[in-house]
Amino acid sequence: MADQTRPSDVTRAEEAREARAPADAGRGPTEEEARAADGHRPDPSTADHEEEMLRRGADQEGEGRLP
């Protein structure tokens, strides 16, 4: 295992400052990005694939199955 280190006072101060900062989702989309997103249509086969995976997961048996 690597040697353990102690955070400096500068590091601790920065971590404390970040912990007090409010959560921020960042900027919203630009008009160009919003238009591009509105014009995007997903492939219909994607929904079919998702439904198939949900069915397979529901029928899963053995190790790895969530109760």
mmCIF file of the N, C-alpha and C atoms, coordinates in Angstrom:
data_MODEL
# 
_entry.id   MODEL 
# 
loop_
_atom_site.group_PDB 
_atom_site.id 
_atom_site.type_symbol 
_atom_site.label_atom_id 
_atom_site.label_alt_id 
_atom_site.label_comp_id 
_atom_site.label_asym_id 
_atom_site.label_entity_id 
_atom_site.label_seq_id 
_atom_site.pdbx_PDB_ins_code 
_atom_site.Cartn_x 
_atom_site.Cartn_y 
_atom_site.Cartn_z 
_atom_site.occupancy 
_atom_site.B_iso_or_equiv 
_atom_site.pdbx_formal_charge 
_atom_site.auth_seq_id 
_atom_site.auth_comp_id 
_atom_site.auth_asym_id 
_atom_site.auth_atom_id 
_atom_site.pdbx_PDB_model_num 
ATOM 1   N N  . MET A 1 1  ? 0.840   -1.172  0.000   1.00 0.00 ? 1  MET A N  1 
ATOM 2   C CA . MET A 1 1  ? 0.000   0.000   0.000   1.00 0.00 ? 1  MET A CA 1 
ATOM 3   C C  . MET A 1 1  ? 0.888   1.240   0.000   1.00 0.00 ? 1  MET A C  1 
ATOM 4   N N  . ALA A 1 2  ? 0.463   2.247   -0.716  1.00 0.00 ? 2  ALA A N  1 
ATOM 5   C CA . ALA A 1 2  ? 1.243   3.479   -0.798  1.00 0.00 ? 2  ALA A CA 1 
ATOM 6   C C  . ALA A 1 2  ? 1.284   4.171   0.556   1.00 0.00 ? 2  ALA A C  1 
ATOM 7   N N  . ASP A 1 3  ? 2.320   4.960   0.740   1.00 0.00 ? 3  ASP A N  1 
ATOM 8   C CA . ASP A 1 3  ? 2.413   5.723   1.979   1.00 0.00 ? 3  ASP A CA 1 
ATOM 9   C C  . ASP A 1 3  ? 1.227   6.676   2.092   1.00 0.00 ? 3  ASP A C  1 
ATOM 10  N N  . GLN A 1 4  ? 0.685   6.771   3.267   1.00 0.00 ? 4  GLN A N  1 
ATOM 11  C CA . GLN A 1 4  ? -0.426  7.688   3.484   1.00 0.00 ? 4  GLN A CA 1 
ATOM 12  C C  . GLN A 1 4  ? 0.123   9.094   3.686   1.00 0.00 ? 4  GLN A C  1 
ATOM 13  N N  . THR A 1 5  ? -0.637  10.067  3.222   1.00 0.00 ? 5  THR A N  1 
ATOM 14  C CA . THR A 1 5  ? -0.219  11.452  3.378   1.00 0.00 ? 5  THR A CA 1 
ATOM 15  C C  . THR A 1 5  ? -1.288  12.210  4.142   1.00 0.00 ? 5  THR A C  1 
ATOM 16  N N  . ARG A 1 6  ? -0.914  13.340  4.685   1.00 0.00 ? 6  ARG A N  1 
ATOM 17  C CA . ARG A 1 6  ? -1.854  14.217  5.375   1.00 0.00 ? 6  ARG A CA 1 
ATOM 18  C C  . ARG A 1 6  ? -2.143  15.405  4.470   1.00 0.00 ? 6  ARG A C  1 
ATOM 19  N N  . PRO A 1 7  ? -3.426  15.738  4.291   1.00 0.00 ? 7  PRO A N  1 
ATOM 20  C CA . PRO A 1 7  ? -3.748  16.901  3.463   1.00 0.00 ? 7  PRO A CA 1 
ATOM 21  C C  . PRO A 1 7  ? -3.199  18.167  4.095   1.00 0.00 ? 7  PRO A C  1 
ATOM 22  N N  . SER A 1 8  ? -2.757  19.070  3.241   1.00 0.00 ? 8  SER A N  1 
ATOM 23  C CA . SER A 1 8  ? -2.232  20.342  3.735   1.00 0.00 ? 8  SER A CA 1 
ATOM 24  C C  . SER A 1 8  ? -3.381  21.225  4.197   1.00 0.00 ? 8  SER A C  1 
ATOM 25  N N  . ASP A 1 9  ? -3.045  22.294  4.891   1.00 0.00 ? 9  ASP A N  1 
ATOM 26  C CA . ASP A 1 9  ? -4.067  23.250  5.330   1.00 0.00 ? 9  ASP A CA 1 
ATOM 27  C C  . ASP A 1 9  ? -4.765  23.872  4.128   1.00 0.00 ? 9  ASP A C  1 
ATOM 28  N N  . VAL A 1 10 ? -4.026  24.091  3.042   1.00 0.00 ? 10 VAL A N  1 
ATOM 29  C CA . VAL A 1 10 ? -4.614  24.660  1.825   1.00 0.00 ? 10 VAL A CA 1 
ATOM 30  C C  . VAL A 1 10 ? -5.659  23.684  1.256   1.00 0.00 ? 10 VAL A C  1 
ATOM 31  N N  . THR A 1 11 ? -5.315  22.411  1.223   1.00 0.00 ? 11 THR A N  1 
ATOM 32  C CA . THR A 1 11 ? -6.243  21.401  0.718   1.00 0.00 ? 11 THR A CA 1 
ATOM 33  C C  . THR A 1 11 ? -7.483  21.333  1.586   1.00 0.00 ? 11 THR A C  1 
ATOM 34  N N  . ARG A 1 12 ? -7.306  21.299  2.890   1.00 0.00 ? 12 ARG A N  1 
ATOM 35  C CA . ARG A 1 12 ? -8.452  21.243  3.800   1.00 0.00 ? 12 ARG A CA 1 
ATOM 36  C C  . ARG A 1 12 ? -9.356  22.472  3.643   1.00 0.00 ? 12 ARG A C  1 
ATOM 37  N N  . ALA A 1 13 ? -8.755  23.643  3.483   1.00 0.00 ? 13 ALA A N  1 
ATOM 38  C CA . ALA A 1 13 ? -9.535  24.871  3.310   1.00 0.00 ? 13 ALA A CA 1 
ATOM 39  C C  . ALA A 1 13 ? -10.337 24.820  2.007   1.00 0.00 ? 13 ALA A C  1 
ATOM 40  N N  . GLU A 1 14 ? -9.724  24.332  0.949   1.00 0.00 ? 14 GLU A N  1 
ATOM 41  C CA . GLU A 1 14 ? -10.421 24.241  -0.341  1.00 0.00 ? 14 GLU A CA 1 
ATOM 42  C C  . GLU A 1 14 ? -11.559 23.221  -0.272  1.00 0.00 ? 14 GLU A C  1 
ATOM 43  N N  . GLU A 1 15 ? -11.337 22.090  0.380   1.00 0.00 ? 15 GLU A N  1 
ATOM 44  C CA . GLU A 1 15 ? -12.396 21.094  0.534   1.00 0.00 ? 15 GLU A CA 1 
ATOM 45  C C  . GLU A 1 15 ? -13.557 21.660  1.340   1.00 0.00 ? 15 GLU A C  1 
ATOM 46  N N  . ALA A 1 16 ? -13.263 22.417  2.380   1.00 0.00 ? 16 ALA A N  1 
ATOM 47  C CA . ALA A 1 16 ? -14.317 23.034  3.187   1.00 0.00 ? 16 ALA A CA 1 
ATOM 48  C C  . ALA A 1 16 ? -15.093 24.060  2.363   1.00 0.00 ? 16 ALA A C  1 
ATOM 49  N N  . ARG A 1 17 ? -14.379 24.847  1.548   1.00 0.00 ? 17 ARG A N  1 
ATOM 50  C CA . ARG A 1 17 ? -15.045 25.833  0.689   1.00 0.00 ? 17 ARG A CA 1 
ATOM 51  C C  . ARG A 1 17 ? -15.975 25.137  -0.303  1.00 0.00 ? 17 ARG A C  1 
ATOM 52  N N  . GLU A 1 18 ? -15.511 24.064  -0.916  1.00 0.00 ? 18 GLU A N  1 
ATOM 53  C CA . GLU A 1 18 ? -16.333 23.323  -1.871  1.00 0.00 ? 18 GLU A CA 1 
ATOM 54  C C  . GLU A 1 18 ? -17.545 22.700  -1.185  1.00 0.00 ? 18 GLU A C  1 
ATOM 55  N N  . ALA A 1 19 ? -17.383 22.229  0.037   1.00 0.00 ? 19 ALA A N  1 
ATOM 56  C CA . ALA A 1 19 ? -18.495 21.608  0.758   1.00 0.00 ? 19 ALA A CA 1 
ATOM 57  C C  . ALA A 1 19 ? -19.596 22.616  1.071   1.00 0.00 ? 19 ALA A C  1 
ATOM 58  N N  . ARG A 1 20 ? -19.235 23.882  1.246   1.00 0.00 ? 20 ARG A N  1 
ATOM 59  C CA . ARG A 1 20 ? -20.228 24.919  1.541   1.00 0.00 ? 20 ARG A CA 1 
ATOM 60  C C  . ARG A 1 20 ? -20.905 25.463  0.292   1.00 0.00 ? 20 ARG A C  1 
ATOM 61  N N  . ALA A 1 21 ? -20.326 25.218  -0.861  1.00 0.00 ? 21 ALA A N  1 
ATOM 62  C CA . ALA A 1 21 ? -20.875 25.752  -2.109  1.00 0.00 ? 21 ALA A CA 1 
ATOM 63  C C  . ALA A 1 21 ? -22.187 25.048  -2.449  1.00 0.00 ? 21 ALA A C  1 
ATOM 64  N N  . PRO A 1 22 ? -23.181 25.797  -2.928  1.00 0.00 ? 22 PRO A N  1 
ATOM 65  C CA . PRO A 1 22 ? -24.451 25.158  -3.301  1.00 0.00 ? 22 PRO A CA 1 
ATOM 66  C C  . PRO A 1 22 ? -24.273 24.279  -4.540  1.00 0.00 ? 22 PRO A C  1 
ATOM 67  N N  . ALA A 1 23 ? -25.131 23.301  -4.664  1.00 0.00 ? 23 ALA A N  1 
ATOM 68  C CA . ALA A 1 23 ? -25.093 22.430  -5.835  1.00 0.00 ? 23 ALA A CA 1 
ATOM 69  C C  . ALA A 1 23 ? -25.475 23.242  -7.065  1.00 0.00 ? 23 ALA A C  1 
ATOM 70  N N  . ASP A 1 24 ? -24.832 22.949  -8.184  1.00 0.00 ? 24 ASP A N  1 
ATOM 71  C CA . ASP A 1 24 ? -25.081 23.707  -9.403  1.00 0.00 ? 24 ASP A CA 1 
ATOM 72  C C  . ASP A 1 24 ? -25.082 22.746  -10.583 1.00 0.00 ? 24 ASP A C  1 
ATOM 73  N N  . ALA A 1 25 ? -26.144 22.789  -11.364 1.00 0.00 ? 25 ALA A N  1 
ATOM 74  C CA . ALA A 1 25 ? -26.247 21.908  -12.526 1.00 0.00 ? 25 ALA A CA 1 
ATOM 75  C C  . ALA A 1 25 ? -25.485 22.446  -13.727 1.00 0.00 ? 25 ALA A C  1 
ATOM 76  N N  . GLY A 1 26 ? -24.945 23.636  -13.603 1.00 0.00 ? 26 GLY A N  1 
ATOM 77  C CA . GLY A 1 26 ? -24.203 24.211  -14.717 1.00 0.00 ? 26 GLY A CA 1 
ATOM 78  C C  . GLY A 1 26 ? -25.119 25.021  -15.618 1.00 0.00 ? 26 GLY A C  1 
ATOM 79  N N  . ARG A 1 27 ? -24.571 25.468  -16.708 1.00 0.00 ? 27 ARG A N  1 
ATOM 80  C CA . ARG A 1 27 ? -25.351 26.310  -17.615 1.00 0.00 ? 27 ARG A CA 1 
ATOM 81  C C  . ARG A 1 27 ? -26.412 25.490  -18.333 1.00 0.00 ? 27 ARG A C  1 
ATOM 82  N N  . GLY A 1 28 ? -27.451 26.151  -18.758 1.00 0.00 ? 28 GLY A N  1 
ATOM 83  C CA . GLY A 1 28 ? -28.475 25.502  -19.565 1.00 0.00 ? 28 GLY A CA 1 
ATOM 84  C C  . GLY A 1 28 ? -28.011 25.415  -21.007 1.00 0.00 ? 28 GLY A C  1 
ATOM 85  N N  . PRO A 1 29 ? -28.797 24.765  -21.849 1.00 0.00 ? 29 PRO A N  1 
ATOM 86  C CA . PRO A 1 29 ? -28.401 24.639  -23.248 1.00 0.00 ? 29 PRO A CA 1 
ATOM 87  C C  . PRO A 1 29 ? -28.506 25.980  -23.981 1.00 0.00 ? 29 PRO A C  1 
ATOM 88  N N  . THR A 1 30 ? -27.655 26.157  -24.966 1.00 0.00 ? 30 THR A N  1 
ATOM 89  C CA . THR A 1 30 ? -27.771 27.335  -25.819 1.00 0.00 ? 30 THR A CA 1 
ATOM 90  C C  . THR A 1 30 ? -28.964 27.118  -26.741 1.00 0.00 ? 30 THR A C  1 
ATOM 91  N N  . GLU A 1 31 ? -29.396 28.163  -27.422 1.00 0.00 ? 31 GLU A N  1 
ATOM 92  C CA . GLU A 1 31 ? -30.527 28.022  -28.350 1.00 0.00 ? 31 GLU A CA 1 
ATOM 93  C C  . GLU A 1 31 ? -30.204 27.005  -29.435 1.00 0.00 ? 31 GLU A C  1 
ATOM 94  N N  . GLU A 1 32 ? -28.980 27.030  -29.910 1.00 0.00 ? 32 GLU A N  1 
ATOM 95  C CA . GLU A 1 32 ? -28.570 26.083  -30.949 1.00 0.00 ? 32 GLU A CA 1 
ATOM 96  C C  . GLU A 1 32 ? -28.615 24.645  -30.433 1.00 0.00 ? 32 GLU A C  1 
ATOM 97  N N  . GLU A 1 33 ? -28.130 24.419  -29.210 1.00 0.00 ? 33 GLU A N  1 
ATOM 98  C CA . GLU A 1 33 ? -28.163 23.076  -28.619 1.00 0.00 ? 33 GLU A CA 1 
ATOM 99  C C  . GLU A 1 33 ? -29.596 22.612  -28.404 1.00 0.00 ? 33 GLU A C  1 
ATOM 100 N N  . ALA A 1 34 ? -30.467 23.508  -27.948 1.00 0.00 ? 34 ALA A N  1 
ATOM 101 C CA . ALA A 1 34 ? -31.866 23.148  -27.715 1.00 0.00 ? 34 ALA A CA 1 
ATOM 102 C C  . ALA A 1 34 ? -32.547 22.767  -29.024 1.00 0.00 ? 34 ALA A C  1 
ATOM 103 N N  . ARG A 1 35 ? -32.303 23.522  -30.090 1.00 0.00 ? 35 ARG A N  1 
ATOM 104 C CA . ARG A 1 35 ? -32.890 23.196  -31.399 1.00 0.00 ? 35 ARG A CA 1 
ATOM 105 C C  . ARG A 1 35 ? -32.390 21.844  -31.883 1.00 0.00 ? 35 ARG A C  1 
ATOM 106 N N  . ALA A 1 36 ? -31.106 21.586  -31.709 1.00 0.00 ? 36 ALA A N  1 
ATOM 107 C CA . ALA A 1 36 ? -30.537 20.309  -32.152 1.00 0.00 ? 36 ALA A CA 1 
ATOM 108 C C  . ALA A 1 36 ? -31.157 19.153  -31.370 1.00 0.00 ? 36 ALA A C  1 
ATOM 109 N N  . ALA A 1 37 ? -31.366 19.332  -30.067 1.00 0.00 ? 37 ALA A N  1 
ATOM 110 C CA . ALA A 1 37 ? -31.967 18.274  -29.252 1.00 0.00 ? 37 ALA A CA 1 
ATOM 111 C C  . ALA A 1 37 ? -33.423 18.042  -29.637 1.00 0.00 ? 37 ALA A C  1 
ATOM 112 N N  . ASP A 1 38 ? -34.141 19.123  -29.916 1.00 0.00 ? 38 ASP A N  1 
ATOM 113 C CA . ASP A 1 38 ? -35.554 18.983  -30.299 1.00 0.00 ? 38 ASP A CA 1 
ATOM 114 C C  . ASP A 1 38 ? -35.696 18.270  -31.634 1.00 0.00 ? 38 ASP A C  1 
ATOM 115 N N  . GLY A 1 39 ? -34.717 18.410  -32.496 1.00 0.00 ? 39 GLY A N  1 
ATOM 116 C CA . GLY A 1 39 ? -34.783 17.781  -33.803 1.00 0.00 ? 39 GLY A CA 1 
ATOM 117 C C  . GLY A 1 39 ? -34.330 16.334  -33.813 1.00 0.00 ? 39 GLY A C  1 
ATOM 118 N N  . HIS A 1 40 ? -33.808 15.858  -32.724 1.00 0.00 ? 40 HIS A N  1 
ATOM 119 C CA . HIS A 1 40 ? -33.296 14.482  -32.642 1.00 0.00 ? 40 HIS A CA 1 
ATOM 120 C C  . HIS A 1 40 ? -34.429 13.510  -32.350 1.00 0.00 ? 40 HIS A C  1 
ATOM 121 N N  . ARG A 1 41 ? -34.516 12.445  -33.115 1.00 0.00 ? 41 ARG A N  1 
ATOM 122 C CA . ARG A 1 41 ? -35.495 11.395  -32.871 1.00 0.00 ? 41 ARG A CA 1 
ATOM 123 C C  . ARG A 1 41 ? -34.745 10.085  -32.678 1.00 0.00 ? 41 ARG A C  1 
ATOM 124 N N  . PRO A 1 42 ? -34.968 9.422   -31.548 1.00 0.00 ? 42 PRO A N  1 
ATOM 125 C CA . PRO A 1 42 ? -34.247 8.171   -31.298 1.00 0.00 ? 42 PRO A CA 1 
ATOM 126 C C  . PRO A 1 42 ? -34.713 7.055   -32.228 1.00 0.00 ? 42 PRO A C  1 
ATOM 127 N N  . ASP A 1 43 ? -33.847 6.111   -32.412 1.00 0.00 ? 43 ASP A N  1 
ATOM 128 C CA . ASP A 1 43 ? -34.152 4.939   -33.230 1.00 0.00 ? 43 ASP A CA 1 
ATOM 129 C C  . ASP A 1 43 ? -35.216 4.111   -32.513 1.00 0.00 ? 43 ASP A C  1 
ATOM 130 N N  . PRO A 1 44 ? -36.343 3.780   -33.161 1.00 0.00 ? 44 PRO A N  1 
ATOM 131 C CA . PRO A 1 44 ? -37.397 2.995   -32.506 1.00 0.00 ? 44 PRO A CA 1 
ATOM 132 C C  . PRO A 1 44 ? -36.915 1.635   -31.999 1.00 0.00 ? 44 PRO A C  1 
ATOM 133 N N  . SER A 1 45 ? -35.884 1.082   -32.616 1.00 0.00 ? 45 SER A N  1 
ATOM 134 C CA . SER A 1 45 ? -35.393 -0.225  -32.161 1.00 0.00 ? 45 SER A CA 1 
ATOM 135 C C  . SER A 1 45 ? -34.782 -0.131  -30.768 1.00 0.00 ? 45 SER A C  1 
ATOM 136 N N  . THR A 1 46 ? -34.419 1.075   -30.346 1.00 0.00 ? 46 THR A N  1 
ATOM 137 C CA . THR A 1 46 ? -33.856 1.254   -29.011 1.00 0.00 ? 46 THR A CA 1 
ATOM 138 C C  . THR A 1 46 ? -34.895 0.898   -27.952 1.00 0.00 ? 46 THR A C  1 
ATOM 139 N N  . ALA A 1 47 ? -36.127 1.335   -28.134 1.00 0.00 ? 47 ALA A N  1 
ATOM 140 C CA . ALA A 1 47 ? -37.193 1.018   -27.180 1.00 0.00 ? 47 ALA A CA 1 
ATOM 141 C C  . ALA A 1 47 ? -37.451 -0.486  -27.160 1.00 0.00 ? 47 ALA A C  1 
ATOM 142 N N  . ASP A 1 48 ? -37.440 -1.132  -28.331 1.00 0.00 ? 48 ASP A N  1 
ATOM 143 C CA . ASP A 1 48 ? -37.641 -2.580  -28.388 1.00 0.00 ? 48 ASP A CA 1 
ATOM 144 C C  . ASP A 1 48 ? -36.545 -3.307  -27.619 1.00 0.00 ? 48 ASP A C  1 
ATOM 145 N N  . HIS A 1 49 ? -35.313 -2.845  -27.794 1.00 0.00 ? 49 HIS A N  1 
ATOM 146 C CA . HIS A 1 49 ? -34.179 -3.469  -27.102 1.00 0.00 ? 49 HIS A CA 1 
ATOM 147 C C  . HIS A 1 49 ? -34.310 -3.294  -25.588 1.00 0.00 ? 49 HIS A C  1 
ATOM 148 N N  . GLU A 1 50 ? -34.713 -2.112  -25.145 1.00 0.00 ? 50 GLU A N  1 
ATOM 149 C CA . GLU A 1 50 ? -34.873 -1.868  -23.712 1.00 0.00 ? 50 GLU A CA 1 
ATOM 150 C C  . GLU A 1 50 ? -35.947 -2.778  -23.129 1.00 0.00 ? 50 GLU A C  1 
ATOM 151 N N  . GLU A 1 51 ? -37.060 -2.932  -23.817 1.00 0.00 ? 51 GLU A N  1 
ATOM 152 C CA . GLU A 1 51 ? -38.121 -3.821  -23.329 1.00 0.00 ? 51 GLU A CA 1 
ATOM 153 C C  . GLU A 1 51 ? -37.634 -5.264  -23.230 1.00 0.00 ? 51 GLU A C  1 
ATOM 154 N N  . GLU A 1 52 ? -36.855 -5.692  -24.223 1.00 0.00 ? 52 GLU A N  1 
ATOM 155 C CA . GLU A 1 52 ? -36.312 -7.046  -24.184 1.00 0.00 ? 52 GLU A CA 1 
ATOM 156 C C  . GLU A 1 52 ? -35.389 -7.229  -22.976 1.00 0.00 ? 52 GLU A C  1 
ATOM 157 N N  . MET A 1 53 ? -34.547 -6.243  -22.708 1.00 0.00 ? 53 MET A N  1 
ATOM 158 C CA . MET A 1 53 ? -33.631 -6.342  -21.572 1.00 0.00 ? 53 MET A CA 1 
ATOM 159 C C  . MET A 1 53 ? -34.398 -6.345  -20.250 1.00 0.00 ? 53 MET A C  1 
ATOM 160 N N  . LEU A 1 54 ? -35.482 -5.587  -20.161 1.00 0.00 ? 54 LEU A N  1 
ATOM 161 C CA . LEU A 1 54 ? -36.301 -5.596  -18.946 1.00 0.00 ? 54 LEU A CA 1 
ATOM 162 C C  . LEU A 1 54 ? -36.931 -6.967  -18.734 1.00 0.00 ? 54 LEU A C  1 
ATOM 163 N N  . ARG A 1 55 ? -37.406 -7.581  -19.815 1.00 0.00 ? 55 ARG A N  1 
ATOM 164 C CA . ARG A 1 55 ? -37.987 -8.928  -19.704 1.00 0.00 ? 55 ARG A CA 1 
ATOM 165 C C  . ARG A 1 55 ? -36.933 -9.933  -19.269 1.00 0.00 ? 55 ARG A C  1 
ATOM 166 N N  . ARG A 1 56 ? -35.757 -9.851  -19.862 1.00 0.00 ? 56 ARG A N  1 
ATOM 167 C CA . ARG A 1 56 ? -34.689 -10.784 -19.481 1.00 0.00 ? 56 ARG A CA 1 
ATOM 168 C C  . ARG A 1 56 ? -34.308 -10.611 -18.011 1.00 0.00 ? 56 ARG A C  1 
ATOM 169 N N  . GLY A 1 57 ? -34.237 -9.367  -17.568 1.00 0.00 ? 57 GLY A N  1 
ATOM 170 C CA . GLY A 1 57 ? -33.891 -9.116  -16.177 1.00 0.00 ? 57 GLY A CA 1 
ATOM 171 C C  . GLY A 1 57 ? -34.940 -9.632  -15.223 1.00 0.00 ? 57 GLY A C  1 
ATOM 172 N N  . ALA A 1 58 ? -36.211 -9.525  -15.599 1.00 0.00 ? 58 ALA A N  1 
ATOM 173 C CA . ALA A 1 58 ? -37.298 -9.998  -14.737 1.00 0.00 ? 58 ALA A CA 1 
ATOM 174 C C  . ALA A 1 58 ? -37.269 -11.510 -14.608 1.00 0.00 ? 58 ALA A C  1 
ATOM 175 N N  . ASP A 1 59 ? -36.792 -12.193 -15.642 1.00 0.00 ? 59 ASP A N  1 
ATOM 176 C CA . ASP A 1 59 ? -36.765 -13.664 -15.627 1.00 0.00 ? 59 ASP A CA 1 
ATOM 177 C C  . ASP A 1 59 ? -35.431 -14.226 -15.165 1.00 0.00 ? 59 ASP A C  1 
ATOM 178 N N  . GLN A 1 60 ? -34.520 -13.367 -14.759 1.00 0.00 ? 60 GLN A N  1 
ATOM 179 C CA . GLN A 1 60 ? -33.183 -13.813 -14.373 1.00 0.00 ? 60 GLN A CA 1 
ATOM 180 C C  . GLN A 1 60 ? -33.251 -14.691 -13.130 1.00 0.00 ? 60 GLN A C  1 
ATOM 181 N N  . GLU A 1 61 ? -32.443 -15.725 -13.129 1.00 0.00 ? 61 GLU A N  1 
ATOM 182 C CA . GLU A 1 61 ? -32.364 -16.618 -11.977 1.00 0.00 ? 61 GLU A CA 1 
ATOM 183 C C  . GLU A 1 61 ? -30.897 -16.802 -11.596 1.00 0.00 ? 61 GLU A C  1 
ATOM 184 N N  . GLY A 1 62 ? -30.669 -17.206 -10.371 1.00 0.00 ? 62 GLY A N  1 
ATOM 185 C CA . GLY A 1 62 ? -29.329 -17.544 -9.942  1.00 0.00 ? 62 GLY A CA 1 
ATOM 186 C C  . GLY A 1 62 ? -28.552 -16.371 -9.385  1.00 0.00 ? 62 GLY A C  1 
ATOM 187 N N  . GLU A 1 63 ? -27.241 -16.559 -9.329  1.00 0.00 ? 63 GLU A N  1 
ATOM 188 C CA . GLU A 1 63 ? -26.355 -15.556 -8.748  1.00 0.00 ? 63 GLU A CA 1 
ATOM 189 C C  . GLU A 1 63 ? -26.453 -14.240 -9.520  1.00 0.00 ? 63 GLU A C  1 
ATOM 190 N N  . GLY A 1 64 ? -26.461 -13.144 -8.812  1.00 0.00 ? 64 GLY A N  1 
ATOM 191 C CA . GLY A 1 64 ? -26.543 -11.849 -9.436  1.00 0.00 ? 64 GLY A CA 1 
ATOM 192 C C  . GLY A 1 64 ? -27.948 -11.287 -9.487  1.00 0.00 ? 64 GLY A C  1 
ATOM 193 N N  . ARG A 1 65 ? -28.944 -12.105 -9.171  1.00 0.00 ? 65 ARG A N  1 
ATOM 194 C CA . ARG A 1 65 ? -30.328 -11.661 -9.202  1.00 0.00 ? 65 ARG A CA 1 
ATOM 195 C C  . ARG A 1 65 ? -30.599 -10.774 -8.000  1.00 0.00 ? 65 ARG A C  1 
ATOM 196 N N  . LEU A 1 66 ? -31.227 -9.662  -8.226  1.00 0.00 ? 66 LEU A N  1 
ATOM 197 C CA . LEU A 1 66 ? -31.610 -8.793  -7.135  1.00 0.00 ? 66 LEU A CA 1 
ATOM 198 C C  . LEU A 1 66 ? -32.932 -9.268  -6.549  1.00 0.00 ? 66 LEU A C  1 
ATOM 199 N N  . PRO A 1 67 ? -33.053 -9.249  -5.230  1.00 0.00 ? 67 PRO A N  1 
ATOM 200 C CA . PRO A 1 67 ? -34.295 -9.754  -4.625  1.00 0.00 ? 67 PRO A CA 1 
ATOM 201 C C  . PRO A 1 67 ? -35.474 -8.849  -4.920  1.00 0.00 ? 67 PRO A C  1 
# 
